[in-house]
Each structure stands twice: as structure tokens, then as C-alpha cells.
Amino acid sequence: MQDLGPTYVKLGQMCSNRTDIFPEDIIAEFQKLQDDVEPEKIDIYAKIKAELNIEPLEYFKEIDETPMASASMGQVYKGILKDGTEVVIKVRREGIKEIVASDLSMMRDLAAYFERTNEEIKKMNTSYIINTFGNSITKELSFRNELSNMEKFANNFKNDKRIHVPVPYRELSNDNILCMEFIKGFKITDKEKIEKCGFFPSEVARVGLDLYIQQVLKYGFFHADPHPGNVFMTPEGKIVFIDFGAMGTLYPQDKELLENLLLHFIQKDVKKAIDTIKELAVKYNVPDERQLERELTEIVYLVDGNVLSEISIGDIFEKVRVILNKNQVILPEDIYLLVKGVGQIEGIGRHLDPSLDIMKTLEPYAKRILRERMNPKYIFEKGTKKITQVSESWLSLPEDLRNISQKILNGELKHKHEVTGFKELLKILDRLVVAIIIASLLIASSIVVLSEIPPKINEIPVLGFLGYVISAILGIVEIIKKGKK
């Protein structure tokens, strides 16, 4: 892969965390892939002038013409603006986009060929991997995309004083050049410097973990490669993430499913967790549901009550991925990015504080999610959505089923049947009627609560509250009646 060039190096790096697909010896080789290459000779002043159509010396006091870092996709220079601000300038390598496009085209053709000729490779969903990789590397090649990621990330954390996001200079950037603030800091894993600045490594570990969980569960927009080289700390104690080329995004539906999965995991409800995994999956084929439930239950109870010093979250994810792989469960690519990111953050946390309790850090987020799920507004919106789905399903029924329904209504379809247990049927119908009444009360009460109709008690409309109470009483009465029978 190193001999084949930068596209293949990036592919190998992406595959280095796909233990659900590749065996350990291949993963070990993937992990050896480095992105460091010999610097390309570039006249940085001429490059800036050609790309941005400006005179560099009108904006920059000076630029160091020797790259401070060099990678397969580009290289980085240090400069000083006219006002004395220190900046870094990322420059894309010449012709790299054409090289990547050509490599991706060949990869897609090879993946399609091997899937046609080899059943095992087809099970690995090679084409899906190549397509998701192609989307990822194409975004990473665009500095406009990275700049937008930085601005979005900064906006998410604009009110959080624990974090600092490098300031980009849009007027000095385009798709091939990115100019941003130079960060005066040190790697977050440097315990000696952390203590020298007057901070406790254990506290820094807790803050770093909390910030990453916020990225995932609060904003659904997270750093996809938070290794120690991409996470810094300033002398003032602020945590700084750098390199926003690769970001993970959880769309609202996936974010909600991930939150549900977290709740089911904490509540040890493995059956619901499996249902959620299926909803989240791009593809799955579970040959033995009970075996899958047993294996995941073992993991849930293995994690319960443990801290990072006793068990590795990375190891847990590894066990889960092996189980999912056996059942051909393919999750969205951003979930794999998340797994990799959590593993990297865990590594930083273990280094700074071996006793860091990741479950304790997750607790307040789990409580928030639970409160949101109990909110009448959420219940009403989900109920309305379900009703809409049922309505749409009815409208999309095949024409022959509609014809059968119409014949029933017209009395044209005759069916002979014998009813036994008629009394039991009447009892069931009674309970069904009560259930419909309770459901109607809940929906009506939710509408009243959302409309904020007075009078109110503690900001909750009295009529809506009474509706909930009556619904609860009816439900309890039915349960007691059923228990007596």
C-alpha cells in the first residue's frame, strides 16, 4: 500500500480499525502505515499568489519556506501575518486530486469484480467500504470543507470556556490552501507540562472525555481522528482539537438510535438493544437471535460496575464488533469512525488517569436522554409520527390488498368461520376499548400541555395534568382487574 501511493495509504489507515472484517495479522500491518513523506518542493509565495490572486507580502510579514510537517496529501508551513499573528498554512499537493480520483475508480472496479467472483469478499461488503472511503477522502481533500467543519465545530462550543478552536482565515483560504491560527500548546498526553502549568492530569482527562461525549451525544458532529497528535492543551488549560479534515456526523435518526442504544445498555435491556442495532444497521443477517442475545448479555454484565483501570472500552467495542461481524451486521460508516474516536480518547484518558470512570461521565447524558424521552412533547411527536407511518403504509398497500378490502366492505367476499370462546373475546374487546380511551386521553393531554392552555401549576396546564392522572388510574385499575381474573 505504501508503494501504491497516498490513496492506498489512507485506505489502509481506515481499515486499521476494521477488526470486524480483517484478521489480526492484517490489522497489525495496516497499523504500521504512516502518512509521513518527503516534502515536496514548493515556492510557497508563488503558490499563495497563484491560488488566492493576492500579493503574499501584503498580508504576511513572513512565511517559513521550509515545511514544518509533510504528509501524503499536503504539507504545512508556518507564517506571521502583518499584525504579528502566528499562523499555519496548509497546502494541498499538486495533482493529488487527480491521483485520488484515478485510484478510487480502479478500487471500485476491482471491488465489483471480486464481489462477482468471490462469495467471501461479497460478504465483506467491499464496494460499500470503498464507496464510504471515497466519500471520506474526497471531503478530506477539500480545504473549504475543513474550514466549514472548523466554523461549525467552533459554533457548537462557542459558550464552553474549556475548549478553544483554531481561528481560520477565510479570506486567505480556498480549496487548496487553508490558513489558520497557530496553536501555542503541547500534546494533551504530556503529563509533566500539564502539572507544570498548574493542572491535574486526572481533571484534564475528565474534561477531555466530557468534551468528546458532548460532540457525539449533544451535537452529533465529532472529531473522527482524536489521537494525541490532534489534541493539544494550551498553557491556560484549554483543550484544542486540530485537523478537522475528517469529521463524523450523526444524522438525527442515527443520533436518536444511538441514544436509545446507550439507554438500553445502561438498563441492561439486551432485547431492545438488539432491535435498535437492527434499526441502525445498513445490513444484517442474524442466524440465531437467542445466541446473539446471550453473547451481548455477557458483555453488558462484564462492563457493569467496571472502570477504565479494570476494563478497556476499546476491548468491549472489539468484542461487540466480532459478534456483529458473525451476524453480518454492517453499521453506518460514521459509527465506525465513532468507535475509533472513542478508542483514541480512551487511550488518552488511560494515560492521564488510569482510574477514569467512563460510565460515570456518561451518566448525566443518560439522565438527560431519559428526561427527553419522558417529555410530553417528545411522546406526542413520536406518536404523531407513528400514526403518519401507519397512514402512509396503508396508502402504499399493493392494489390487490385494497381490492380485497373493498370486496369485504361490499359484502362480496364470503368467509365461513366458527367462533369459540365468545365470552373471552368480549373481555378482550372491553380491555381494547379501555386501552383506546387511555391512548386518546394521553394524546389529548399532550396536545393541551403543548398548547400551554391556562390555568397552570408549575408551568404545566392543569387539564393536561388531570388527563395524565386519569389515564394512569384507568391503567392501574385494568392491571388490578386482570390480576384478580
ABEGO torsion letter per residue (X at the ends): XAAAEAAAAAAAAAAAABAAABBAAAAAAAAABBABBBBBBBBAAAAAAAAAGBBAAAABABBBABBABBBAABBBBBBBBAAGBBBBBBBBBBGAAAAAAAAAAAAAAAAAAAAAABAAAAAAGAAAAAAAAAAAAAAAABAAAAAAAAAAAAAAAAABAABBBBBBBAAABBAABBBBBBBBBBBAABAAAAAAAGBBAAAAAAAAAAAAAAAAAAAGBBBABBBAAABBBBAAGBBBBBGAABBBBBBAAAAAAAAAAAAAAAAGBAAAAAAAAAAABABBBBABAAAAAAAAAAAAAAABGBBAAABBAAAAAAAAAAAAAAAGBBBBAAAAAAAAAAAAAAAAAAAABAABBAAAAAAAAAAAAAAAAABAAAAAAAAAAAAAAAAAAAAABBAAAAAAAAAAAAGABBBBBBBBGAAAAAAAAAAAAAAAAAAAAAAAAAAAAAAGBOBBBGGBBAAAAAAAAAAAAAAAAAAAAAAAX
